[in-house]
Amino acid sequence: MTKDKELLYMLVEEINEAIYSMDSHFIKLHQNLISDELSPKQIILLDFIKKNSQVTIGQIASYMNITSSAVGQLVSKLEEQQYVCRSINPENRREIFVSLDTSGITYFEREEEIKRFIISRYYSKLEFSEVVQLKEIVQKLNQIVLKEGIIHEINDKGEM
C-alpha cells in the first residue's frame, strides 16, 4: 500500500470506530427506552409497513426476500400483539392488506421520541453548519456506494 492509501485506510478506520461507538451507545439507549421484544425481522417488517402505509403479504415477501408463508407467520405473531392488522382489499378480495395497529403506532411514536432525544442531546451540540456538512458528506458517500454496487461486486467476483 502506498503512503496515501495507508493514511486513507487509517482515517476510515477511525471514522468507522467512532460510528460504531456511537451506534453502540444509541442501541443501548434505545434498548433502555423501548421494552418491546421484537426480532430484527419483525422490526424490518414494521418499518416496511410504516414507510408504505398499507402493504400486501406478497409485497412484504418480495421486500424481505422470504416466502409468503414466512411472512404470514411473522404477521400472525405481530397481529396477536396488535402491532399489525390485516384487512381484505375491497377491490381484490383475494388480496390481504397489512397495516399498523395500535401497538405498532405506539412503537413508532416512541421511536420518534428517541430520535428527538438523541438529536437534542447530541447533534444539537454541533454547529448547524456542521450538521449540514455531515449530512452532505454521508449522502455523498451513500451515493458512491449505491452507484458502485459493492454488494454485487463481492458476489460477482467471489472476493473483495
C-alpha positions, 0 to 999 in steps of 0.5 A, a space after each residue: 500500500 502506498 503512503 496515501 492509501 495507508 493514511 486513507 485506510 487509517 482515517 476510515 478506520 477511525 471514522 468507522 470506530 467512532 460510528 460504531 461507538 456511537 451506534 453502540 451507545 444509541 442501541 443501548 439507549 434505545 434498548 433502555 427506552 423501548 421494552 418491546 421484544 421484537 426480532 430484527 425481522 419483525 422490526 424490518 417488517 414494521 418499518 416496511 409497513 410504516 414507510 408504505 402505509 398499507 402493504 400486501 403479504 406478497 409485497 412484504 415477501 418480495 421486500 424481505 426476500 422470504 416466502 409468503 408463508 414466512 411472512 404470514 407467520 411473522 404477521 400472525 405473531 405481530 397481529 396477536 400483539 396488535 402491532 399489525 392488522 390485516 384487512 381484505 382489499 375491497 377491490 381484490 378480495 383475494 388480496 390481504 392488506 397489512 397495516 399498523 395497529 395500535 401497538 405498532 403506532 405506539 412503537 413508532 411514536 416512541 421511536 420518534 421520541 428517541 430520535 428527538 432525544 438523541 438529536 437534542 442531546 447530541 447533534 444539537 451540540 454541533 454547529 448547524 453548519 456542521 450538521 449540514 456538512 455531515 449530512 452532505 458528506 454521508 449522502 455523498 458517500 451513500 451515493 458512491 456506494 449505491 452507484 458502485 454496487 459493492 454488494 454485487 461486486 463481492 458476489 460477482 467476483 467471489 472476493 473483495 
